Amino acid sequence: MRNILLATLLLVTPALIAQPVTAETRIPQSEAEIAIGFAPLVRRAAPAVVNIYARRVVEAQASPFAGDPFFEQFFQGFGKPQPRVQNSLGSGVILSADGIVVSNFHVVGQATDIRVVMTDRREYSAHVVLADQESDLAILQLDGATDLPHLELRDSDHVEVGELALAIGNPFGVGQTVTSGIVSGLARSGMATGNARGYFLQTDAPINPGNSGGALIDVNGALIGINTSILSRSGGSNGIGFAIPSNLVAEFVKQARDGEEDFQRPWAGMAGQPVDSDLAASLGLSVPDGIIISDLHADSPFAAAGFEVGDVITYVAGQPVNSPSEMIFRMTVTGIGNTAMVTRVRDGRAAEIEVAMGPAPDTPPSQELTLSDDTVLPQLQVARINPALIARYGLPLDINGVLITDTGPYGARAGLKRLDIIRAINGDPVETTVEVEEVLGDPGRWVQLDLERAGRLLSLRFRL
């Protein structure tokens, strides 16, 4: 009987091991499992994590006063521009057999030469297919790659605090390294990434410089995040690392496959703030929850769906939101062209409302224009402000006028700055780029520009 029972266990055990492991963390059941540790998992996942070597050529001013603590500040821009090579080192994750790789924008986003090295020392050149500084993500295509090892994406909405996690990357360029820890937190939206505020998974698995773009995987070897940043005073790992959730990576891959040249994210057309305890008390809410709408553009899809200033948004697409970053993340992973059910609380009553996810409209037309050489400020680049420009440059929702997108060779000398808003020229209000070009084509002996800069009004007057 004992031999029969033993044979039965031997037959059942492999079948159990072959079954997919659930998201729940399982405590090792034997000394053998403890001794093996994560080795089988790493053997499967590590070949899909690559080292990335990127470089770009930039123009740098060669000044004889560079580095001088006193004279450098007076001779900025002095000297002939000379090309200089900038190198960066990071990691990436292969997501498909045909060589789709995800990494961070700050690793490869502006590179002119990208080399990808696999764990078996195979090397590929690569080019950027889709990159977005705000999200700090970039999708690469390996040239001539086929039949590559790759990781599957897991739904990051199902990740839980306390799950075991492994970080795989190339810290400090020492070679591929694996570190272990747990998922320490979800919905971390306080860290800056790119040129905006990010939305992250938090882990205590050690992450160091060079880990950027590497994989954060679960106990099944599925990708749950892309390691991107750490919270540190010394520059080394203090056990607080952040990873971009895999659901956002999935949307990037989809858009890259669809041929998008720029990452498209839905436009909310609103401003809001988290509901704290004081706001919750004034609104009659039992607990601080959601975000309150403080401003709403007339063309916002939320305005079209019936939302108003003072409404509280608590859920987007079935997931709770407690900050603007969380809401934008939920809208982004829903995807352009889809709809999301949004929970609105008004006067203490909750309602679910369907909202269309679409890009910021380019209406009225932005009329982007570069002024001709016959004008006072040749090569000045201007555009008429509309929702598309508000979204692109992060402008206030109630702003209008003509935006300076590039000062050109002479605008900076006249005192203009990028993102200045032209309100009037020689006392006459201007609303379109054509009006700006016409007035600056024959302004007279003096030019007075009435501008708005970072919410302040100012005038520039100069003689021709």
HELIX and SHEET records of a PDB file:
HELIX    1   1 ARG A    2  ALA A   18  1                                  17    
HELIX    2   2 GLU A   31  ILE A   36  1                                   6    
HELIX    3   3 ALA A   39  ALA A   45  1                                   7    
HELIX    4   4 ALA A   46  ALA A   48  5                                   3    
HELIX    5   5 PHE A   71  GLN A   73  5                                   3    
HELIX    6   6 PHE A  105  VAL A  108  1                                   4    
HELIX    7   7 SER A  156  HIS A  158  5                                   3    
HELIX    8   8 PRO A  171  GLY A  173  5                                   3    
HELIX    9   9 SER A  246  ARG A  257  1                                  12    
HELIX   10  10 SER A  277  LEU A  283  1                                   7    
HELIX   11  11 PRO A  301  ALA A  304  1                                   4    
HELIX   12  12 PRO A  324  THR A  334  1                                  11    
HELIX   13  13 PRO A  387  TYR A  393  1                                   7    
HELIX   14  14 GLY A  408  GLY A  411  1                                   4    
HELIX   15  15 THR A  433  GLY A  441  1                                   9    
SHEET    1   A 7 VAL A  49  GLN A  61  0                                        
SHEET    2   A 7 PRO A  81  ILE A  94 -1                                        
SHEET    3   A 7 ILE A 100  SER A 103 -1                                        
SHEET    4   A 7 LEU A 137  LEU A 142 -1                                        
SHEET    5   A 7 GLU A 123  ASP A 132 -1                                        
SHEET    6   A 7 ASP A 113  VAL A 117 -1                                        
SHEET    7   A 7 VAL A  49  GLN A  61 -1                                        
SHEET    1   B 7 LEU A 164  GLY A 169  0                                        
SHEET    2   B 7 THR A 177  ARG A 188 -1                                        
SHEET    3   B 7 PHE A 200  THR A 203 -1                                        
SHEET    4   B 7 GLY A 241  PRO A 245 -1                                        
SHEET    5   B 7 LEU A 223  ILE A 230 -1                                        
SHEET    6   B 7 ALA A 215  ILE A 217 -1                                        
SHEET    7   B 7 LEU A 164  GLY A 169 -1                                        
SHEET    1   C 2 ALA A 192  THR A 193  0                                        
SHEET    2   C 2 ALA A 196  ARG A 197 -1                                        
SHEET    1   D 4 MET A 270  PRO A 274  0                                        
SHEET    2   D 4 ILE A 291  LEU A 296 -1                                        
SHEET    3   D 4 VAL A 312  VAL A 316 -1                                        
SHEET    4   D 4 GLN A 319  PRO A 320 -1                                        
SHEET    1   E 5 MET A 270  PRO A 274  0                                        
SHEET    2   E 5 ILE A 291  LEU A 296 -1                                        
SHEET    3   E 5 VAL A 312  VAL A 316 -1                                        
SHEET    4   E 5 THR A 339  ARG A 346 -1                                        
SHEET    5   E 5 ARG A 349  ALA A 356 -1                                        
SHEET    1   F 5 LEU A 369  THR A 370  0                                        
SHEET    2   F 5 GLN A 381  ARG A 384 -1                                        
SHEET    3   F 5 VAL A 402  ASP A 406 -1                                        
SHEET    4   F 5 ILE A 421  ILE A 425 -1                                        
SHEET    5   F 5 ASP A 428  PRO A 429 -1                                        
SHEET    1   G 6 LEU A 369  THR A 370  0                                        
SHEET    2   G 6 GLN A 381  ARG A 384 -1                                        
SHEET    3   G 6 VAL A 402  ASP A 406 -1                                        
SHEET    4   G 6 ILE A 421  ILE A 425 -1                                        
SHEET    5   G 6 TRP A 446  ARG A 453 -1                                        
SHEET    6   G 6 ARG A 456  ARG A 463 -1                                        
END                                                                             
